[in-house]
């Protein structure tokens, strides 16, 4: 059997920390784990020792990738990274292509509710769907949260007390709106979501104007979604002395922990705030149940009117940044988050092991120092070519989602887990350019 697991990263800021966490936990259980930017993993998959590839989605565009990985001796499963929320049958099948599901071993759902939805709309794949949650939520639990302490303290030392606004308008304020419209006709859901985001963003801008004028002594940090046109926010906020737009390489969870509370709209950050034990406001001035995510309202203080948001902001300042307390429907959350109480690793472990038992072990190919140098040169030439010919907006979006990842950066982050793992027993290497492997030393 193989003991290799490979996990794909697309958005460095949002996914890297949980990939490192997953690698450390599985490494502790005797597995060798690799991860990297998806293009790098796919490119070198023909040289990597046979293993299980964990994809982050199963849209139609993934089919050829899955077929290629299997041809190279690997098997494939997927956790639905962006599928924490679900809608109707059309939406579900759009995210989970039938042909992709035929080719994979397992699809790991966020909770029993999503599992039931998937099984209802895709009954022929019932046995492949496992309710496990995702390591992204495990890392936020109190017992692991110390990982974020370094970045949190660094932020507090620089900014002091502040209220955090996390925007989620990747369709309404898209950095590649023109390109997206030319590539394909948007779905009915995309049209409705874009309209919802554009209208909501306009009200958000009005709120920022009020905050700047009425509460100049209060610091506000605005962190845009990685798919947004960040320069638009910088232009909007350039005259607001107490509002700063920040887009850096730190995990948004570190910013949530450093903040007094967060304000967002229909955004995963409200769930992250809940799991991190922080207060959050879900500002929903525009109502559209076809695109709004009910679960984010379950973990937030919900406000629908601009005046009410301003009043809540004002009252929080008089009450040491405390907002109205929230009662949580734990049963509802348990249905939606399989790893609310258990760790996702434990819920996935047996199916991962069963899959690896099907794979014949093989060794890495072409991984000498000379091979690495050759691959590095080829990669640099390809990047140079892409920089010349790639559309500037696409290039900008790509760098916002994933810029550079180095071995030193990974090792520095791993050291922050010394409170939980025996770091000295873990060998971390860059086996191929941009492909990082965690192995357990004997």
C-alpha positions as CSV (number, residue, x, y, z in Angstrom):
1,X,0.0,0.0,0.0
2,X,1.0,3.7,-0.4
3,X,1.3,6.1,2.5
4,X,1.3,9.2,0.3
5,X,-1.4,12.0,0.4
6,X,-1.3,15.1,-1.7
7,X,-3.5,18.2,-1.1
8,X,-4.0,21.0,-3.5
9,X,-3.8,24.7,-2.7
10,X,-5.4,27.4,-4.7
11,X,-5.8,30.3,-2.3
12,X,-2.6,30.5,-0.2
13,X,-3.9,32.9,2.5
14,X,-7.0,30.9,3.2
15,X,-5.7,27.4,2.7
16,X,-2.0,27.1,3.5
17,X,-2.3,27.0,7.3
18,X,-4.9,24.2,7.3
19,X,-2.8,22.3,4.8
20,X,0.2,22.5,7.1
21,X,-2.0,21.4,10.0
22,X,-3.4,18.5,8.0
23,X,0.1,17.4,6.9
24,X,1.4,17.5,10.5
25,X,-1.6,15.5,11.9
26,X,-1.4,12.8,9.1
27,X,2.4,12.7,9.4
28,X,2.0,11.9,13.1
29,X,-0.2,9.0,12.1
30,X,2.5,7.6,9.8
31,X,1.6,9.1,6.4
32,X,3.8,11.2,4.1
33,X,1.9,14.3,3.0
34,X,2.7,16.7,0.1
35,X,1.0,19.9,-0.9
36,X,1.5,22.8,-3.3
37,X,-0.1,25.1,-5.7
38,X,-2.4,23.0,-7.9
39,X,-0.5,23.7,-11.1
40,X,2.7,22.5,-9.5
41,X,1.3,19.3,-8.1
42,X,-0.4,18.4,-11.3
43,X,2.7,19.2,-13.4
44,X,4.9,16.9,-11.3
45,X,2.3,14.2,-10.6
46,X,3.9,11.8,-13.1
47,X,7.1,11.9,-11.0
48,X,5.6,11.8,-7.6
49,X,5.3,8.5,-5.8
50,X,1.8,7.0,-6.1
51,X,-0.7,8.4,-3.6
52,X,-4.1,9.9,-2.9
53,X,-4.7,13.3,-4.3
54,X,-7.2,15.5,-2.3
55,X,-8.8,18.0,-4.6
56,X,-10.7,21.0,-3.4
57,X,-13.7,20.9,-5.8
58,X,-15.3,18.7,-8.4
59,X,-16.5,21.1,-11.1
60,X,-16.5,20.0,-14.7
61,X,-13.1,21.5,-15.3
62,X,-11.5,19.0,-13.0
63,X,-12.4,15.9,-15.0
64,X,-9.4,15.8,-17.3
65,X,-7.1,16.5,-14.3
66,X,-8.6,13.5,-12.4
67,X,-8.2,11.3,-15.5
68,X,-4.5,12.3,-15.8
69,X,-3.8,11.8,-12.2
70,X,-5.2,8.3,-12.3
71,X,-3.2,7.5,-15.5
72,X,-0.1,8.5,-13.5
73,X,-0.9,5.9,-10.8
74,X,-2.8,8.0,-8.2
75,X,-6.3,7.9,-6.9
76,X,-8.4,11.0,-6.2
77,X,-10.8,12.1,-3.5
78,X,-12.1,15.7,-2.8
79,X,-13.2,17.9,0.1
80,X,-15.5,20.6,-1.1
81,X,-13.5,23.6,-0.1
82,X,-16.0,26.2,-1.2
83,X,-19.1,24.1,-0.7
84,X,-19.8,24.8,2.9
85,X,-23.2,26.2,1.8
86,X,-25.6,24.5,-0.6
87,X,-28.7,25.5,-2.5
88,X,-30.8,23.7,-5.0
89,X,-30.2,20.7,-7.2
90,X,-28.8,22.8,-10.1
91,X,-26.3,24.5,-7.8
92,X,-25.2,21.2,-6.2
93,X,-24.7,19.4,-9.5
94,X,-22.8,22.5,-10.9
95,X,-20.3,22.1,-8.1
96,X,-20.2,18.3,-8.3
97,X,-19.9,17.1,-11.8
98,X,-21.3,13.6,-12.3
99,X,-18.4,12.5,-14.5
100,X,-15.9,13.6,-11.8
101,X,-17.8,11.8,-9.1
102,X,-17.6,8.6,-11.2
103,X,-13.8,8.8,-11.1
104,X,-13.1,9.6,-7.5
105,X,-13.0,7.5,-4.3
106,X,-14.7,9.8,-1.8
107,X,-16.3,13.3,-1.5
108,X,-15.9,14.7,2.0
109,X,-18.9,16.9,3.0
110,X,-18.9,19.6,5.6
111,X,-21.7,18.0,7.6
112,X,-24.6,15.7,7.7
113,X,-26.9,18.3,6.2
114,X,-24.7,18.7,3.1
115,X,-24.2,15.0,2.9
116,X,-28.0,14.5,2.8
117,X,-28.4,17.2,0.1
118,X,-25.7,15.6,-2.0
119,X,-27.1,12.1,-1.6
120,X,-30.6,13.3,-2.5
121,X,-29.5,15.0,-5.7
122,X,-26.8,12.4,-6.6
123,X,-28.1,9.1,-5.2
124,X,-25.9,6.9,-7.4
125,X,-22.9,8.2,-5.5
126,X,-24.4,7.7,-2.0
127,X,-21.6,5.5,-0.7
128,X,-18.9,7.9,-1.8
129,X,-20.1,10.8,0.3
130,X,-18.7,11.1,3.8
131,X,-19.6,13.7,6.4
132,X,-16.3,14.8,7.9
133,X,-16.0,18.6,8.0
134,X,-12.7,20.2,7.0
135,X,-9.3,20.9,8.7
136,X,-9.9,24.6,8.0
137,X,-12.4,24.5,10.9
138,X,-10.2,22.2,13.2
139,X,-7.4,24.7,13.2
140,X,-9.7,27.3,14.7
141,X,-10.6,25.2,17.8
142,X,-9.3,26.4,21.2
143,X,-6.9,23.5,21.5
144,X,-5.1,24.5,18.3
145,X,-5.7,28.2,18.2
146,X,-2.3,29.1,19.7
147,X,-0.9,28.7,16.1
148,X,-2.4,32.2,15.3
149,X,-0.9,33.9,18.4
150,X,2.2,35.2,16.7
151,X,0.4,36.9,13.8
152,X,-2.4,38.1,16.1
153,X,0.1,39.8,18.5
154,X,2.0,41.3,15.6
155,X,-1.2,42.9,14.3
156,X,-2.3,44.2,17.7
157,X,1.2,45.8,18.2
158,X,0.9,47.6,14.9
159,X,-2.8,48.6,14.9
160,X,-4.0,48.5,18.5
161,X,-7.8,48.2,18.9
162,X,-9.8,48.1,15.7
163,X,-13.1,46.8,14.2
164,X,-12.6,44.5,11.2
165,X,-14.7,44.6,8.1
166,X,-14.3,41.7,5.8
167,X,-15.9,42.2,2.4
168,X,-17.2,39.4,0.1
169,X,-18.0,40.9,-3.3
170,X,-15.9,38.8,-5.7
171,X,-18.7,39.0,-8.3
172,X,-20.0,42.6,-7.5
173,X,-16.5,44.0,-7.4
174,X,-14.7,41.4,-9.5
175,X,-11.0,42.0,-10.5
176,X,-11.7,40.2,-13.8
177,X,-15.3,41.2,-14.5
178,X,-14.7,41.9,-18.2
179,X,-12.8,38.7,-18.8
180,X,-15.4,36.6,-16.9
181,X,-18.2,38.0,-19.1
182,X,-16.4,37.1,-22.3
183,X,-15.4,33.6,-21.3
184,X,-18.9,32.2,-20.7
185,X,-22.5,33.2,-20.1
186,X,-23.0,33.6,-16.4
187,X,-25.4,31.2,-14.6
188,X,-28.7,32.4,-13.2
189,X,-27.3,32.1,-9.7
190,X,-24.2,34.2,-10.7
191,X,-26.4,36.9,-12.1
192,X,-28.5,37.1,-8.9
193,X,-25.4,36.9,-6.7
194,X,-23.6,39.7,-8.6
195,X,-26.7,41.9,-8.3
196,X,-27.0,41.2,-4.6
197,X,-23.3,42.0,-4.0
198,X,-23.3,45.2,-6.0
199,X,-26.3,46.6,-4.2
200,X,-24.9,45.5,-0.8
201,X,-21.5,47.1,-1.5
202,X,-23.1,50.4,-2.2
203,X,-24.7,50.4,1.2
204,X,-21.4,49.3,2.8
205,X,-19.7,52.3,1.2
206,X,-22.3,54.6,2.8
207,X,-21.6,53.0,6.2
208,X,-17.9,53.7,5.8
209,X,-18.6,57.3,5.1
210,X,-20.7,57.6,8.3
211,X,-18.0,55.8,10.3
212,X,-15.3,58.1,9.0
213,X,-17.4,61.2,9.8
214,X,-19.0,60.3,13.1
215,X,-16.4,58.1,14.7
216,X,-13.0,59.4,13.6
217,X,-11.3,58.2,16.8
218,X,-12.1,54.5,16.0
219,X,-9.8,52.5,13.8
220,X,-11.4,50.3,11.1
221,X,-9.5,47.8,9.1
222,X,-11.1,46.6,5.8
223,X,-9.9,43.4,4.3
224,X,-11.3,42.7,0.8
225,X,-12.0,39.2,-0.6
226,X,-9.1,37.9,-2.7
227,X,-11.3,37.9,-5.8
228,X,-12.1,41.6,-5.6
229,X,-10.7,44.6,-7.2
230,X,-8.8,45.9,-4.2
231,X,-7.8,49.2,-5.8
232,X,-11.5,50.2,-5.8
233,X,-11.6,49.9,-2.0
234,X,-8.3,51.9,-1.7
235,X,-9.8,54.6,-3.9
236,X,-13.0,54.7,-1.8
237,X,-11.2,54.8,1.5
238,X,-8.3,57.1,0.6
239,X,-9.9,60.1,2.3
240,X,-11.1,58.2,5.4
241,X,-8.3,58.7,7.9
242,X,-9.5,56.1,10.4
243,X,-10.2,53.4,7.8
244,X,-7.3,51.4,6.4
245,X,-7.5,48.9,3.6
246,X,-5.2,46.0,4.3
247,X,-4.3,43.1,2.0
248,X,-1.4,41.1,3.1
249,X,-0.2,37.5,3.3
250,X,-1.6,36.8,6.8
251,X,-4.5,34.5,7.4
252,X,-7.7,36.4,7.9
253,X,-8.3,34.4,11.1
254,X,-5.3,36.2,12.7
255,X,-7.0,39.5,11.9
256,X,-10.3,38.2,13.3
257,X,-8.6,37.2,16.6
258,X,-6.8,40.6,16.8
259,X,-10.0,42.6,16.2
260,X,-12.6,43.7,18.7
261,X,-15.3,42.2,16.4
262,X,-16.0,41.8,12.7
263,X,-18.6,43.1,10.3
264,X,-19.3,41.2,7.1
265,X,-22.1,40.2,4.7
266,X,-22.9,36.7,3.7
267,X,-19.3,35.7,4.4
268,X,-17.4,32.6,5.7
269,X,-15.5,34.9,8.0
270,X,-18.6,35.1,10.3
271,X,-18.4,31.3,10.8
272,X,-14.6,31.6,11.4
273,X,-15.3,34.4,14.0
274,X,-17.8,32.1,15.7
275,X,-15.3,29.2,15.9
276,X,-12.6,31.6,17.1
277,X,-14.9,32.8,19.9
278,X,-15.2,36.3,18.4
279,X,-18.3,38.5,17.9
280,X,-19.6,39.2,14.4
281,X,-22.2,41.3,12.7
282,X,-23.8,40.1,9.5
283,X,-25.0,43.2,7.7
284,X,-27.7,42.3,5.2
285,X,-29.3,45.5,3.8
286,X,-30.4,43.6,0.7
287,X,-32.6,40.5,1.0
288,X,-32.3,37.7,-1.4
289,X,-32.8,34.2,0.0
290,X,-31.7,32.6,-3.2
291,X,-28.1,33.7,-2.7
292,X,-27.9,34.4,1.1
293,X,-26.4,31.7,3.3
294,X,-28.6,31.0,6.3
295,X,-25.9,29.4,8.4
296,X,-23.9,32.7,8.6
297,X,-26.9,34.4,10.1
298,X,-27.1,31.6,12.7
299,X,-23.7,32.6,14.1
300,X,-23.9,36.4,13.8
301,X,-25.8,39.4,15.2
302,X,-27.9,40.2,12.1
303,X,-28.6,43.8,11.0
304,X,-30.6,44.8,7.9
305,X,-30.7,48.6,8.1
306,X,-27.9,51.1,7.8
307,X,-29.1,53.2,10.7
308,X,-29.3,50.2,12.9
309,X,-25.7,49.2,12.0
310,X,-24.5,52.7,12.8
311,X,-26.3,52.6,16.1
312,X,-24.9,49.2,16.9
313,X,-21.4,50.5,16.1
314,X,-22.0,53.5,18.3
315,X,-23.3,51.4,21.2
316,X,-20.4,49.0,21.0
317,X,-18.0,51.9,21.6
318,X,-19.8,52.8,24.8
319,X,-19.7,49.2,25.9
320,X,-16.1,48.4,25.5
321,X,-16.6,47.0,21.9
322,X,-19.2,44.5,23.0
323,X,-22.2,43.9,20.8
324,X,-25.5,42.2,21.5
325,X,-25.0,38.6,22.7
326,X,-26.1,35.8,20.4
327,X,-27.8,32.5,21.3
328,X,-26.5,29.7,19.1
329,X,-28.6,26.8,17.7
330,X,-26.1,24.0,18.5
331,X,-28.1,21.3,16.9
332,X,-28.3,23.2,13.7
333,X,-24.6,23.8,13.8
334,X,-23.8,20.1,14.5
335,X,-25.8,19.2,11.4
336,X,-23.8,21.6,9.3
337,X,-20.3,21.1,10.8
338,X,-19.4,17.5,11.2
339,X,-16.1,18.5,13.0
340,X,-17.8,20.9,15.4
341,X,-16.9,18.6,18.3
342,X,-14.7,15.9,16.7
343,X,-11.7,16.5,14.5
344,X,-12.2,16.1,10.7
345,X,-9.0,13.9,10.5
346,X,-10.6,11.3,12.7
347,X,-13.8,11.3,10.6
348,X,-11.8,10.9,7.4
349,X,-9.1,8.5,8.6
350,X,-10.6,5.1,7.8
351,X,-11.7,6.1,4.2
352,X,-8.3,7.6,3.5
353,X,-6.6,4.5,4.8
354,X,-8.9,2.3,2.7
355,X,-8.1,4.3,-0.4
356,X,-4.3,4.1,0.2
357,X,-4.6,0.3,0.6
358,X,-5.7,0.2,-3.1
359,X,-2.6,2.0,-4.3
360,X,0.6,0.2,-5.1
361,X,3.5,2.0,-3.5
362,X,6.1,3.6,-5.9
363,X,9.1,5.8,-5.5
364,X,9.6,9.4,-6.6
365,X,11.2,9.8,-10.0
366,X,13.7,12.4,-11.2
367,X,14.2,14.1,-7.8
368,X,18.0,14.6,-7.8
369,X,19.5,18.0,-7.2
370,X,20.3,18.3,-11.0
371,X,16.7,17.3,-11.9
372,X,15.4,20.0,-9.4
373,X,17.7,22.6,-11.0
374,X,16.4,21.7,-14.5
375,X,12.8,21.8,-13.4
376,X,13.4,25.2,-11.7
377,X,14.9,26.7,-14.9
378,X,12.0,25.3,-17.0
379,X,9.5,26.8,-14.5
380,X,11.2,30.2,-14.6
381,X,11.1,30.3,-18.3
382,X,7.4,29.4,-18.3
383,X,6.7,32.1,-15.7
384,X,8.6,34.6,-17.8
385,X,6.5,33.7,-20.8
386,X,3.3,33.9,-18.8
387,X,4.2,37.3,-17.4
388,X,4.6,38.6,-21.0
389,X,1.5,37.2,-22.5
390,X,-0.9,36.7,-19.6
391,X,-3.7,39.2,-19.2
392,X,-2.7,41.7,-16.5
393,X,-6.0,41.4,-14.6
394,X,-5.7,37.6,-14.6
395,X,-2.1,37.9,-13.4
396,X,-3.2,40.3,-10.7
397,X,-5.9,38.0,-9.4
398,X,-3.6,35.1,-9.5
399,X,-1.0,36.9,-7.3
400,X,-3.8,38.0,-4.9
401,X,-4.8,34.4,-4.4
402,X,-1.3,32.8,-4.4
403,X,2.0,34.7,-4.8
404,X,5.2,33.0,-3.7
405,X,5.5,30.0,-1.3
406,X,8.9,29.1,0.0
407,X,10.3,26.2,2.1
408,X,11.5,28.7,4.7
409,X,8.0,30.2,5.0
410,X,6.5,26.7,5.6
411,X,9.2,25.8,8.1
412,X,8.6,29.1,10.0
413,X,4.9,28.3,10.2
414,X,5.5,24.7,11.3
415,X,7.6,26.0,14.3
416,X,4.4,27.7,15.6
417,X,3.0,24.2,16.2
418,X,5.7,23.2,18.6
419,X,3.0,23.4,21.4
420,X,1.3,20.4,19.8
421,X,3.7,18.4,17.6
422,X,7.2,17.0,17.9
423,X,8.6,19.2,15.2
424,X,12.1,17.7,15.4
425,X,10.8,14.4,14.0
426,X,9.4,16.0,10.8
427,X,11.5,16.3,7.6
428,X,10.1,19.0,5.3
429,X,11.6,19.3,1.8
430,X,10.8,20.9,-1.6
431,X,10.8,17.7,-3.6
432,X,10.0,19.5,-6.9
433,X,9.7,23.2,-7.5
434,X,6.6,24.3,-5.5
435,X,5.9,20.8,-4.2
436,X,6.5,20.4,-0.5
437,X,6.7,17.0,1.3
438,X,6.3,16.2,5.0
439,X,8.0,13.0,6.0
440,X,8.4,11.3,9.4
441,X,12.0,10.8,10.4
442,X,12.8,7.3,11.7
